Amino acid sequence: MSNGRVIVGNAADSPGRPGRRRSTSQVELEKVAFALFDRDGFEATTVDDIAKAAGIGRRTFFRYFESKNDVVWGAFTEQLEHMRAQFRNRPAGEALMQSVRAVVVEFNRVSADEVPRHRRRMELILRVPALQAHSTLRYGDWRAVVAEFAAARLGEPLTALRPQAIAYTALGAALAAYEHWLGDPRSDLCEVLDAAFADLAAGFGDAAQRLATR
């Protein structure tokens, strides 16, 4: 979930000066931060705490992340660009909501060894009050990618009702799936998302019919 870049800094945070040097990466810095969040709580952990635990200076921390809040979201901006690329690669004749379903599911696919950290990430994003304002901004970025695709497919302006309604609805379905996944450790996130978006694409008609026949 990282762009793989590595920054090297010394104890004084001045690369050109002699002293102990330490290499780190964005992923490694995330791991250090998450360990501190688990131990001390998100709100009690400071940027200085994270930098010290990672063996880097404060300025080096800000080369990776703009704020402590951004650590929780990881390489989200880069991931959104990948999401845009996935939308561009969907078949032109594919139903719009089928494309959204496929891309959102793939966007959330992580390797088995990354699942615990992804679960912890989503717990922080969805359940830490101090992160809610920042999360709202990130949700807006996510919706924009979906709305751009929908607008292009529909031949409508980005700000038109239908692209925006699709984006907001897709986000709602994704958040419901995340909450369900967090509440059921045995569930698979991609399967939950796929089911939610399949029902969304069908207007929840199949789900209502299943309930009616019980």
Disulfide bonds with the S-S distance in Angstrom:
none
